[in-house]
């Protein structure tokens, strides 16, 4: 009995990296309703959450403070079972070459990668949606960065290790669509469990 207790203490929780883009337009709302909800669902499923941003600086609003664990440049992809990128109401014009390089490395290592709305633009700009089904709030097939992907609606869509959601909490509030945050997080959990069986 003592042996099994020691083994259970030895075992560390599987890790998920949550990458938060800096500069959200509705920062407090998105931190509470998107980032906060993702963290809660993933923790309840037994995952350890590591948070990264580009700058590594504290994100602070009137009621929420998040101190990132790492800068994106410090992340070791092999240490994580999966990755999730919330929308944070950030569009494609702010996607950096570092973010593009990062998601390409995640996919090249076969790790499940989930992204919501603004985060989906990073995947598109990295070219990893080419030939893949993806979700977005509206059909962006005419956009050069999305033209090689397969638009599959607003709801959560999984194509292999890529999981996308087209509606974040801000767009759900603005347009009245179903927020995909909870389902995106759960689909990532299921994808990780399927890979580690």
Secondary structure, DSSP 4 states (H G I P E B T S, - for coil): -HHHHHHHHHPPPPEEEEEPPS--TTHHHHIIIIIHHHHHHHHHTTPEEEEEESS---EE-SS-EE--SEEGGG--GGG-SEEEE--TT--GGG--HHHHHHHHHHHHTT-EEEEETHHHHHHHHTTTTTT-EE--SS--TTSTTTTTSEE--SS-EEETTEEEES--HHHHHHH-PPP-HHHHHHHHHHHHHHHT-
